[in-house]
Structures are given as structure tokens and as C-alpha cells.
Amino acid sequence: QVQLVESGGGAVQPGESLRLSCAASGSIFSVSDMGWYRQAPGKQRELVAQITSGKITSYIDAVKGRFTISRDNAKNTVYLQMNSLKPEDTAVYFCNLRQPAWGSYWGQGTQVTVSS
């Protein structure tokens, strides 16, 4: 069983930064693909950024150049550095671990609110 615990959310003003962290339990982190998703009120959950076990990254267009996903396999942790935040980034952010042999796991989510 894998458990994911997100942290780092909060309320900020437009243009400010936050760094989300997601710590994973278990021993499969380093061989798993990791993703950050978000869900705004009344909208479907969407993939924001992902990083493969080989550290290949990808982003949706809305966050390219502003968000950076990274991972530290020694700490079983994935990060999402979010800069130049906009009100439209307001959402609950979820961490996801995906490993073909073990399935998909989700964290409980962390709220990010961007407002002046």
C-alpha cells in the first residue's frame, strides 16, 4: 500500500509563489511516474505536470514557464514549484503516483488559493 501526503498549499496574492510537496510511503517511488493534478470548483480534475521515473517532465500549456515539477528519490518526494501564480490557478492540488505493476494512488489534496 502506498500513501501520499501533500503539503505546502495556502492562500497567496497574484504573482506570488508556492512550493507543493508530496511525500510517498513505500519502496516503489523511484520506479513510479508522478503527477500533480488540480481540480477547481465545478471543473474536472486535470493533469498539471508530470515527471517520469526517468525524470522526463511535461506540463500543460497554462503553466509552462511558471511551474516546475521535480523529484527527490532519496526522500520519496515530488515537488511542484509554482511561480507567478494567477487567480485561475486556484484549485485543490492532488499528487498521483502511477506504477504499471502496482496501480495508481492519490493524495488527499492541498488547497491553493490565489486572490488579491
Buried (B, 14 or more C-beta within 10 A) or exposed (E): EBEBBBBBBEEBEEEEEBBBBBBBEBEBBEEBBBBBBBBBEEEEBEBBBBBBBEEEEEBEEEBEEBBBBBBEEEEBBBBBBBBEBEEEBBBBBBBBBBBEEBEEBBBEBBEBBBEE
